[in-house]
Amino acid sequence: MNDFISKFIDYNVTKFNQELHLEKFVKSLQYSYDWAQNNMICFLIESDGEHALIMMEDEKNNWAYFGYLKFNSEKSIKLWSKIETFCKSKQINSLLGPIQGSTYFPYRCINKTDGRGFFQGEYFSDQTDAKILNNLKPSKIINYRSAIREKYNNVMEISKPYYDKLCQKGLRVELVNELDESSLKSIFEIVQTVFSKNWGYQEIGYAHFKKLFSNGESNISRMSMHKIMYQDKLIGFSRYTEESSDTIIFKTIGILPEYQKMGIGNAVVYQMHADALDFGYSKAIYALVRTSNRVKNMPQPDVFEFRTYQAFEFNF
């Protein structure tokens, strides 16, 4: 299958040759594929120059992922027909995707966009995949969005009372750019606790998590993470990536379940915007937020939604 990923990468390089972050995307695509080959049972489905990879954690399971899609046109149906036939032969009742091995790696497909370039961490795609997959009548559609804010005053005014109140009760939101081994392992455990029941979640192991999460070549940023402490206990984190000298990507907030619905997330929102201003980031991207996320219930003036995405579940 090495020939497959090489050709798929070449296809993406040609298709997205003008994209600023193409080199990083290609590296993530190769990394995710290598991980999938070493940790999943993979089956390549091909038809007339189109393809998909079916990935199973265990052949005894009745579910699988699909990803690494290539459709030639919106009218493509032969590939999916072969995928359905394969799934029935393997007694796969549920197919989730598009996912490249694990949701730790870029996934989803774009269904609406204003046409701007991809930011770091997005899966490069056009709207063709989403149109085809929607036409196939999925059993479930999971929706996500990305938005940008250039004025922080309103959101900081809304979130500051939460911050002030919770700081009096022992909340600390500590900016860190490098984590020691003990803290990183604690963050890994928090991620497992908070996100393991999320749609499509697939564990990748601590070694890969450390490589993806550490502030190295792949995540160079003046502001990379907050540790969320409550009464001297590490209860969560918030993670960022620098998109450009004036733009920060707000990627993930994770808070242990027993500390959720206390307003801590809103308090963190205040600190992350305050620090973004201090570091000279005049723009903030809210990346790949699931539309059902509770953060949407917080008033959000001055936000422009520039891209929406979908992932799918098919039951046979």
Buried (B, 14 or more C-beta within 10 A) or exposed (E): EEEBBEEBBEEBBEBBEEBEBBEBBBBBBBBBBEBBBEBBBBBEBEBEEBBBBBBBBEEEBEBBBBBBBBBEEEEBEEBBEBBBEBBEEBEBBBBBBBBBBBBBBBBBBBBEBEEEEBBBBBBBBEEBBBBBBBEBEBEEEBBBBBBBBEEBEBBBEBBBEBBEBBBEEEBBBEBBEEBEEEBBBBBBEBBBBBBEEEEBBBBBEBEBBBEBBBBEEBBEBBBBBBBBBBEEEBBBBBBBBBBEEEBBBBBBBBBBEEBBEBBBBBBBBBBBBBBBBEBEBBBBBBBBBBEEEEEEEEEBEEBEBBBBBBBBBBEE
